Each structure stands twice: as C-alpha cells, then as structure tokens.
Amino acid sequence: MADFTSAIKINPNLAQAYYNRGNVRYGLGDKQGAIADYNSALKINPNLAQAYYNRGIVRSELGDKQGAIADFNTAIKINPKLWAAINNIGLIKYEQGDVEAAIKQWQEAVSIDNKAVEPLLALAVALHTKGEKQQAITQAKQALAIDKQYADLAFLKKNLWGDRLLADTKKLLATSEMQEFLAQKN
C-alpha cells in the first residue's frame, strides 16, 4: 500500500498505481477506498478493463447491482474476451430471477473459454433448476473435474454467488449422481 501511494506521489497520472492500490484496499476490506482508487485509475485511463471489472465486483458486494452490471458491460466493451465479467452479469441476473438472461451470459462465457469452471457450473445449476437434469449433471461433472473447489458452497459465496444460486447449487450437489462423483474425486 505504501509503495503504491509513493508511486502516486511521484507520478499522480499513473493509472496502474491507483488500480493496484485499489486491489490492496479491497484485499484489506476497504471497499470504498478501493472504489475511489479504481475511479482515479479510470479517470486517467478509461480503457482499463480490469479496473471496471474489479469496481463491478466491489459494487456488487456493496449491493449496487446495476452499477456492477454497468461496470461489467464496460469492461466487456473494452475486452470482449473477459468471460469473468460476462459470468458475473449472469450471477446477478440469476439472483434477480432472470434465469434465461443468466443462462445466456453463462453460455457466452463458456463459448469464450470452455474450461471456465464457474460459468460451466452455474449453467449446470440453472439447467438442473429448469428440469434438464441429465444435461445438468453431465455439465456439473465436467466443471468439477476441472476444479473440485467449486463444489464448496463457502468458496462460491466468496465468488459472488448469491443465496438463490447457492441454494440451487446445493440441490444439484445433493443428487445421488453428484454425491457419487464427488466421493470418487476425494
């Protein structure tokens, strides 16, 4: 933190220093400070996709879902391959009850990176909820074969998964097929 503050004092037009200090502040739990630093970085460099993305995460955590979606969309305009921003819009849409919009977001994220575990699993959960059980289980197994930590609901909660999606994930993971698969993975 001190190094980034010193860098800013030396060069107050160094967007990367504000961005990095914002990341440190976020890591320390200073969400308002993180937003202020991301704002400063974006004033200097309005094409810093990652600053919009990170500010979107903070806004989402603070309950500003529309602000978060706006930031994620701006990040995507700058970097159309930023599947994590597309994924996070899906997470918000799902919590808002717009399952179809969430599914479209996750499908788009997976089309960019078919090994992206988070949108693969989220899509599986949405399909399971819609009654497409076998496709959901196949997709969930595919996701968790890549990274098993996504079967941990506490881990998902840290990654912006809301109560609705977590409850539906718990139902999918509780199926006998998923329980058997997870037991084999241990």
N, C-alpha and C positions, 0 to 999 in steps of 0.2 A: 504494500500500500504506500509506504513511504517513498519507494523508488518511483512509482508511477506519479505520485504527487510532485516529486522533484523534477521528473521529466516534463510535467505540465508547466512547472515554474520556468524551466529553461526554454521550453517551446510550447506556448499556450495554444498553438494551432496543430498539435499532434493528436489527431483523432484516435489513433491506436492506443495512446496512453490513457485517454478518457475511457475508451472501451475496456481496456484491461483493468483499470481501476474499478470500473463498474462491475466487472466479473468478480473481483476480490470483495467488493462491498456486498454483492449478492451472496457470495460464499460465507460471509460473516453475518448474514441475516439482515443487513441494512438495505432493504428493498427500495426505499425512497431514494437513498443515496445512489443506488445502482441506476435507477431510472434517470436521476439527474445527470449522472456521468454518461449514460447512453444518449441522452438528449444532447449533451455537449458534443459528443463524438459525431452525432448525426448533423448537427449544425455545421461542423467543419467538413464532414464527408457524408453527404446524403445518399451515397451509393454503398454504404457499409451494411450489406445484407445481414450479417451476423449480429450487428447491433440492433436492428429491427427485430430479428428473431429473439434475441435474449430479452429485449424490452417486452416483447409479446409474452414471453414466459412469466416475467415478473408481473405484468399487468393481469395475466390470467390468475396467478396465485393471489393477487390482491382483489380479485372479483370483478375486474374490468374486462369482461369477456369481449365486448365489442371493440374496445381498444386493442385487445390482444389479437383478435381476428384481423383488424386493420393492419397491425404491425406484421403479422404473418403474411398477409397478402402483399404488402410492400416488399418484404424480404423475397417472396416468390417472384415478384415482377423483376427484381434485380437479378435473382439467381433461380431460374425456373427448375433447376435440379435439386433444390433444397427440400427434399422429401420430408424432412422432420417438421418443417413449417406446415406443409400440406397435412401431415399426420395430425399435428396439434389442432388445426382447424377442425378436423374430424372428431377429435376428443371433445372439443367444446360443443359442436353440433349434436353429438350423441347425448351429452348431458342436457341440452336444450330440448331433447325429444325429437330432433330431426334425424332419425336413423338413416333414411335414404341419402341425405346430404353427407352424413358421416361416412357411409359406405363408399360413396363416390370419391371422397377425399382419400380414404384408405386405399381404394383401388388405384387411384392416380399415384399415390406414394409408392405402392408396390410395383407399379409399371416403371417407375424410375429406378428402383432397387428391389429386386425380387428376393433379396436376402435380408431386407429390413424387418427385423423381428417384430417391432412394436406395431406397425400397421398390419402385418400379417396376422398377429394375434387378435388385434382389435377387430379386424374384419371377420375373423373366425367367430368371435363372441357375437357380433351383430348377426351373422348368418345363423348361429345357434338360436338366438333370440327370435329370429324370423321363422324358425322351424326347419331350416335346412341343416339338419343335424349331422348327416354323414359328411357333407362338404365341410362343415364347421370343424368337425373332429379331425379330418384329414389336414386341414389348414393349420389348426392349432398344433398338431403333432409336428408339422413342417416347421413352424415357428420355434417351438420349444426344443426341437432337435438342434437348432442353430444356437440358441441361448436359453438355457433352462431357468435362469434367474427371473425371467418374465412370468414364471408360474408363481412367484412370490407377490401376493397382493400388497404388501408393505412397499416393495420395490416399485410396483406400478403406481401406487399412490404418490410416491416421490416424483414420478414422471408425469404428473398432471392428470392421471386417470381419476375421474370423478366418482362419486358414490354410486350412481346408476350403472356405469360401466363396470365398476368393481363388483357390484352385486351380480351382474350378469356373467362376469368372468368367473366368479365363484361357482355359479351354477354349471358352467361349462366344465370347469376343472373337477367338479364333483361327480361327473358322469363316470360310469364304470370303465369305459374305454380310456378316458384321460387318466383316471387313477392308476390303471394298469400300466399305461405308457410311462407315467411319472415314476412309478415304482421301479420299472426297468431302467430308467435313466439314473436312478440313485444307485 
